[in-house]
């Protein structure tokens, strides 16, 4: 018996010390667990994200004890060097020393660094300024160049009343986001910069098919508006146009989380897909138009897509706000969270969901405009000083100067001498009708290389006026969509 005990005891010890295997989970399960762990671990947690390739929750921690707790609860633990507090401090340093148009940054939980993005206009003196700010922060920042510039665009036309279909008003074209109800009355959501551009909206460019009127519009600070249908009996379906003859039913609203797979539908570029890469981005679109709390993605978008639906399965997630690039070269696109809009408007979507399913929102994603304790993708929000992002000037003819799209981490860009276009007649949303549009490009040619006057206005409409050509300017006001 003693011999048997001598053999069994080591096996028993080995069994009790075995490291638990990571648990496969859905995005919703990961969001709930990530949020809970972030709260429970406090300062020992340094952000989390959802690994969609393995269906696992990955949590950054600072020590072995915290790592063990993560593993015991089914997550994958990564012991990292940089704390959330340290990375937030880096974003504040960058906002002070590297406020360069055409740049953006955010805390990336996947690399445990502050990810800095510089567009194609960041060259020469601007790049030197950025390097001077980032070089002393080695090990805590990464710098990446991207093609294109943060700017608005102009494009064609379309029509419809599902999510992603074209809507027309005031000489601009946007996209319908999601049909909703408010106190039993039918309406729809779209971007706030679209709602500011026109009070009445139609389903056709000629204005023959009336849809409704704006009852509330928020831009800047947020970027959403509510249009109530003129006909109170309108059967507004809770669907998104998939642009192939089919629609996607929408039954609820959900918070976004880093790693979430999403699709976007818009009237210019149709259906596109990608991944949420950051939360609570603060974007400076120039001319004082700063929008907080946006979702950052790698989904492309172009002019006229503004206001269009971003969704994940049957869940409404965001409204297209702005960004950079296009659907040929790709880009960075920002979205207004649907849940925030529903709560502010008292609206309901799908099966009467006005708040949002738990899919990993700001708290879950660890990003907070002021910085959430769990780090996630910190947007470098308001009290973090924001990240610089004012876009730089790009070719006046294709949408005017440019920029504004900030990367997650909240860009807060375009300082006084770099930003704010000023050239002769403010257009939609405060963009300059005579030239530099969004994002800090100086209409007279900023000392950082801003675009010269003569570009497009805020919505991508030519300074000479879209009406002059008989067409409607695609309102892509907030930098892109």
C-alpha positions in Angstrom: 0.0 0.0 0.0 2.9 2.3 0.8 4.3 1.7 -2.7 1.1 2.4 -4.3 0.8 5.6 -2.4 4.2 6.7 -3.4 3.2 6.3 -7.0 -0.2 8.0 -6.7 0.8 11.1 -4.8 3.0 12.6 -7.5 0.1 12.1 -10.0 -2.3 13.8 -7.6 0.1 16.8 -7.2 0.6 17.1 -10.9 -3.2 17.1 -11.5 -3.8 20.0 -9.0 -1.0 22.1 -10.5 -2.1 21.8 -14.1 -2.7 25.1 -15.9 -6.4 25.3 -17.1 -6.8 25.3 -20.8 -8.2 28.5 -22.5 -12.0 28.3 -23.1 -13.5 28.8 -26.5 -16.2 31.5 -26.3 -18.4 33.8 -28.3 -17.7 37.5 -28.7 -20.5 38.2 -26.2 -19.1 35.8 -23.6 -15.6 37.3 -24.1 -17.0 40.8 -23.6 -18.7 39.9 -20.4 -15.7 38.1 -19.0 -13.2 40.7 -20.2 -15.2 43.5 -18.5 -15.5 41.5 -15.3 -11.8 40.6 -15.2 -10.8 44.2 -15.8 -12.8 45.3 -12.8 -11.6 42.5 -10.6 -7.9 42.8 -11.4 -7.9 46.6 -11.3 -4.4 48.1 -12.0 -3.0 44.6 -12.6 -5.0 44.4 -15.9 -3.6 46.2 -18.9 -6.4 45.8 -21.6 -8.0 42.9 -23.4 -9.2 41.9 -26.8 -11.1 39.1 -28.6 -9.0 36.8 -30.7 -11.5 35.8 -33.4 -9.2 33.3 -35.1 -9.2 31.2 -31.9 -12.5 32.4 -30.3 -10.6 33.3 -27.1 -10.4 36.2 -24.8 -6.9 37.6 -24.4 -6.2 39.7 -21.3 -3.0 41.7 -20.7 -1.7 41.5 -17.1 1.3 42.8 -15.2 2.1 39.8 -12.9 1.9 36.0 -12.5 -0.8 36.1 -9.9 -3.2 38.1 -12.2 -2.2 35.8 -15.1 -3.2 32.8 -13.0 -6.6 34.3 -12.3 -7.2 35.0 -15.9 -6.4 31.4 -16.8 -8.5 29.9 -14.1 -11.5 31.8 -15.5 -11.0 30.6 -19.1 -9.0 33.5 -20.7 -5.6 33.6 -22.3 -3.2 35.6 -20.1 -0.3 37.7 -21.5 2.2 39.2 -19.1 3.2 42.6 -20.6 5.6 45.4 -19.7 3.5 48.5 -20.1 0.6 49.4 -17.7 -2.5 51.2 -18.9 -1.5 54.2 -16.8 1.9 54.4 -18.5 0.4 54.1 -22.0 -2.2 56.8 -21.2 0.7 59.0 -20.1 2.3 58.5 -23.5 -0.9 59.6 -25.3 -0.9 62.8 -23.3 2.8 63.4 -24.2 2.0 62.9 -27.9 -1.0 65.2 -27.8 1.3 67.9 -26.4 4.4 67.3 -28.6 3.2 65.7 -31.8 -0.1 67.4 -32.7 0.6 67.0 -36.4 -2.2 67.0 -39.1 -2.5 63.6 -40.7 -1.6 61.7 -37.6 -3.5 59.6 -35.1 -2.9 57.3 -32.2 -4.4 54.9 -29.8 -3.5 52.4 -27.1 -3.4 49.0 -28.8 -4.1 46.1 -26.4 -2.7 43.6 -29.0 0.8 45.1 -29.0 0.7 46.7 -25.5 1.9 50.0 -27.2 0.5 53.3 -28.3 0.0 52.8 -32.1 0.7 56.0 -34.0 -0.5 56.3 -37.6 0.8 58.9 -40.1 -0.9 59.4 -43.5 0.8 60.2 -46.8 0.9 64.0 -46.1 3.1 63.6 -43.1 6.5 64.2 -44.6 9.4 66.6 -44.2 9.1 68.9 -41.2 5.9 67.2 -40.0 7.5 63.8 -40.0 10.6 65.2 -38.2 8.3 66.7 -35.5 6.6 63.3 -35.1 9.9 61.5 -34.8 11.2 63.9 -32.2 8.1 63.1 -30.1 8.2 59.3 -30.5 11.9 58.5 -30.5 12.3 59.0 -26.7 9.3 56.6 -26.2 10.9 53.5 -27.6 9.3 50.3 -26.4 6.0 52.1 -25.7 5.0 53.4 -29.2 4.9 52.1 -32.8 4.8 54.4 -35.8 3.1 53.3 -39.1 2.7 55.1 -42.4 -0.6 54.6 -44.3 -1.5 55.5 -47.9 -3.9 58.3 -48.6 -5.0 61.2 -46.4 -7.8 61.8 -44.0 -10.2 63.7 -46.1 -13.8 63.9 -47.4 -14.9 62.7 -50.9 -17.6 63.1 -53.6 -19.5 60.4 -55.5 -22.6 59.0 -57.3 -26.2 58.3 -56.3 -28.7 55.7 -55.1 -32.1 55.3 -53.3 -34.0 53.1 -50.7 -35.3 52.9 -47.2 -33.3 50.0 -45.7 -30.1 50.4 -43.7 -27.3 51.4 -46.1 -29.6 52.9 -48.8 -29.1 56.4 -50.1 -31.0 59.4 -48.7 -30.9 62.9 -50.2 -31.4 66.3 -48.6 -30.1 69.9 -49.0 -27.9 69.1 -52.0 -26.1 66.3 -50.2 -26.3 62.5 -50.2 -25.9 60.3 -47.2 -26.9 56.7 -46.3 -29.7 55.5 -44.0 -28.4 53.8 -40.9 -31.1 51.9 -39.1 -34.9 52.2 -38.9 -36.1 52.8 -35.4 -39.2 53.7 -33.4 -39.5 56.6 -30.9 -42.6 56.5 -28.8 -44.2 54.2 -31.3 -43.5 56.5 -34.3 -41.2 55.2 -37.1 -38.0 56.9 -38.0 -34.4 56.3 -38.9 -30.9 57.0 -37.7 -28.1 58.6 -39.9 -25.0 60.6 -39.2 -25.3 63.9 -37.3 -23.2 65.8 -39.9 -25.9 64.7 -42.4 -28.7 65.8 -40.1 -27.0 69.2 -39.8 -26.9 69.6 -43.6 -30.6 69.2 -44.3 -33.8 69.1 -42.4 -35.9 67.1 -44.9 -34.8 63.9 -46.6 -36.0 62.0 -49.7 -35.3 58.6 -51.2 -34.4 60.1 -54.6 -32.2 62.9 -55.8 -35.0 64.7 -57.5 -36.9 65.0 -54.2 -40.0 63.3 -55.4 -40.2 60.5 -52.8 -40.3 62.2 -49.4 -39.0 60.3 -46.4 -39.1 62.5 -43.3 -37.7 65.4 -41.3 -34.9 65.7 -38.8 -36.1 66.0 -35.2 -32.7 65.8 -33.5 -29.1 66.1 -34.8 -25.9 65.9 -32.8 -22.6 67.1 -34.5 -19.9 67.8 -33.4 -19.2 66.0 -30.1 -21.3 63.1 -31.3 -22.3 62.2 -34.8 -25.9 61.0 -35.1 -29.3 62.3 -36.1 -32.9 61.1 -36.0 -35.3 61.5 -38.9 -39.0 60.8 -38.3 -40.9 59.5 -41.3 -43.6 61.9 -42.6 -46.1 59.1 -42.8 -46.7 57.7 -39.2 -47.9 54.5 -40.8 -44.6 53.8 -42.6 -43.7 50.1 -42.2 -40.0 50.7 -41.5 -38.4 47.3 -41.6 -35.5 46.6 -39.3 -33.2 45.4 -42.0 -30.0 46.3 -43.8 -29.6 46.2 -47.5 -26.8 43.7 -48.4 -26.6 45.1 -52.0 -27.2 41.7 -53.6 -31.0 41.6 -53.6 -31.0 40.4 -50.0 -31.4 42.0 -46.6 -30.1 41.3 -43.1 -32.6 41.4 -40.3 -31.6 43.5 -37.3 -33.0 42.5 -34.0 -30.9 44.4 -31.4 -28.2 46.9 -30.8 -24.8 45.9 -29.5 -21.7 47.5 -28.2 -18.5 47.1 -30.2 -15.3 45.4 -28.9 -11.8 45.2 -30.3 -11.6 42.1 -32.5 -15.3 42.1 -33.4 -16.0 41.2 -37.0 -18.4 43.7 -38.6 -20.0 44.6 -42.0 -20.9 48.0 -43.3 -23.5 48.9 -45.9 -23.5 52.3 -47.7 -25.0 53.9 -50.8 -21.6 54.4 -52.5 -19.5 51.3 -51.9 -22.2 48.8 -51.0 -21.4 46.0 -48.5 -17.9 45.8 -47.0 -16.5 43.9 -44.0 -13.7 44.2 -41.5 -12.8 44.3 -37.9 -13.1 46.7 -35.0 -9.6 47.9 -34.1 -10.3 50.4 -31.4 -13.0 52.1 -29.2 -13.8 55.6 -28.0 -11.7 57.4 -30.6 -11.8 61.1 -30.4 -11.5 62.6 -33.9 -10.7 66.2 -34.7 -12.3 66.9 -38.1 -11.0 70.5 -38.1 -12.8 73.8 -37.7 -13.6 72.9 -34.1 -15.6 69.8 -35.1 -14.3 67.2 -32.6 -16.3 64.0 -32.2 -15.8 61.7 -29.2 -16.5 58.1 -28.4 -16.2 56.7 -32.0 -15.5 53.1 -33.0 -12.4 52.6 -35.1 -12.3 49.9 -37.8 -10.3 48.7 -40.8 -13.5 48.7 -42.9 -13.3 50.9 -46.0 -15.8 53.6 -46.9 -16.2 56.5 -49.4 -18.3 59.6 -49.8 -22.0 59.1 -49.6 -21.5 56.2 -47.2 -21.9 58.6 -44.3 -24.6 57.6 -41.8 -24.7 54.0 -43.2 -25.1 50.9 -41.1 -22.4 49.0 -39.4 -23.6 45.7 -38.0 -22.5 42.2 -36.8 -24.9 39.5 -37.6 -28.3 40.6 -36.4 -26.9 43.4 -34.2 -26.7 47.1 -35.1 -23.3 48.5 -34.0 -22.5 51.8 -35.6 -23.3 54.7 -38.0 -20.6 55.7 -40.5 -18.9 58.9 -39.5 -15.6 59.5 -41.3 -12.0 58.4 -41.9 -9.3 58.0 -44.6 -8.6 56.0 -47.7 -11.1 54.4 -50.0 -12.3 50.9 -51.0 -9.5 50.4 -53.6 -6.6 51.0 -51.3 -8.4 50.4 -48.0 -8.4 52.8 -45.0 -9.4 53.7 -41.5 -13.1 54.4 -40.8 -14.8 55.6 -37.7 -18.4 54.9 -36.6 -20.8 56.5 -34.1 -21.9 53.8 -31.7 -25.6 53.0 -32.2 -26.2 52.3 -28.5 -25.2 55.8 -27.6 -27.5 57.3 -30.2 -30.5 55.1 -29.1 -30.0 56.0 -25.5 -29.8 59.8 -26.2 -32.8 59.8 -28.5 -35.0 57.4 -26.5 -35.2 55.3 -29.7 -35.7 51.5 -30.1 -34.3 49.2 -32.7 -35.2 45.7 -33.8 -37.2 44.0 -31.0 -37.4 47.2 -28.9 -33.7 47.2 -27.9 -32.8 50.7 -26.9 -29.6 50.0 -25.0 -27.6 47.3 -26.6 -26.7 43.7 -26.2 -23.4 43.0 -24.5 -20.9 42.6 -27.3 -18.0 44.3 -25.7 -18.5 48.0 -25.5 -16.4 50.7 -24.0 -16.2 49.1 -20.6 -15.7 45.7 -22.2 -13.2 46.8 -24.7 -11.2 48.6 -22.1 -11.2 51.8 -24.0 -12.6 54.9 -22.5 -12.4 58.4 -23.8 -11.0 59.3 -20.5 -9.3 56.0 -20.3 -10.9 52.9 -18.9 -9.1 51.1 -16.1 -8.8 48.0 -18.2 -6.9 49.7 -20.9 -8.3 48.1 -23.9 -7.9 50.3 -26.9 -7.7 53.6 -25.1 -9.0 56.3 -27.2 -7.0 58.9 -25.6 -10.2 60.6 -25.0 -11.0 63.9 -23.4 -9.0 63.7 -20.3 -6.2 61.9 -22.0 -5.6 64.8 -24.1 -6.7 63.1 -27.2 -4.6 62.1 -30.1 -3.7 64.3 -32.9 -5.4 63.6 -36.1 -6.3 66.5 -38.0 -6.0 65.4 -41.5 -3.9 67.0 -43.9 -4.5 68.5 -47.1 -5.0 66.3 -49.9 -6.1 67.5 -53.3 -8.8 70.1 -53.3 -10.5 68.6 -56.4 -11.2 65.3 -54.8 -12.9 66.5 -51.7 -10.9 69.3 -50.6 -8.2 69.4 -48.2 -8.4 67.2 -45.8 -8.3 65.3 -42.9 -9.6 64.8 -39.6 -9.9 61.1 -39.3 -8.2 60.1 -36.2 -7.1 56.7 -35.2 -8.4 55.2 -32.1 -6.8 56.7 -29.3 -8.7 59.5 -30.0 -7.2 61.9 -32.2 -7.4 65.4 -31.2 -5.7 67.1 -33.9 -4.7 69.9 -35.8 -3.3 72.5 -33.5 -3.9 76.1 -34.0 -1.2 76.7 -36.5 -1.8 73.4 -38.4 -5.5 73.3 -38.4 -8.7 74.9 -39.0 -9.4 75.8 -42.6 -10.4 79.3 -43.1 -11.1 80.4 -46.6 -14.2 82.0 -47.5 -17.6 80.9 -46.4 -18.2 78.1 -44.0 -20.0 75.2 -45.6 -21.7 72.2 -44.1 -20.6 71.5 -40.6 -18.3 74.4 -40.5 -16.0 73.2 -43.3 -14.7 75.8 -45.6 -16.6 76.2 -48.8 -13.7 78.0 -50.4 -11.1 75.4 -49.9 -9.7 73.4 -47.1 -12.2 71.1 -45.7 -11.9 68.9 -42.7 -9.0 68.2 -40.6 -6.9 71.2 -40.1 -5.7 71.9 -43.6 -5.1 75.6 -43.9 -7.1 77.0 -46.8 -4.4 79.4 -47.7 -1.8 76.7 -47.4 -0.9 75.9 -43.9 2.7 75.9 -42.9 2.4 72.2 -42.6 1.4 71.8 -46.1 -2.3 72.4 -45.9 -4.3 72.3 -49.1 -5.0 75.6 -50.8 -8.4 77.2 -51.0 -10.6 76.0 -53.8 -11.1 72.5 -52.5 -14.3 70.9 -51.6 -16.5 71.9 -48.7 -17.2 69.8 -45.7 -19.4 67.3 -47.3 -17.2 66.9 -50.3 -19.2 69.4 -52.3 -17.1 71.6 -54.6 -16.6 75.1 -53.4 -18.3 76.3 -56.4 -21.3 74.4 -55.2 -22.7 71.0 -56.1 -25.8 72.6 -57.3 -23.9 74.3 -60.1 -23.3 70.9 -61.8 -26.9 69.9 -61.2 -25.9 67.1 -58.9 -25.9 66.6 -55.2 -22.7 66.7 -53.1 -22.1 63.5 -51.2 -22.2 64.5 -47.6 -19.2 62.9 -46.1 -18.7 65.6 -43.7 -17.0 64.0 -40.9 -14.0 63.0 -42.8 -15.4 60.2 -44.8 -18.5 58.2 -45.0 
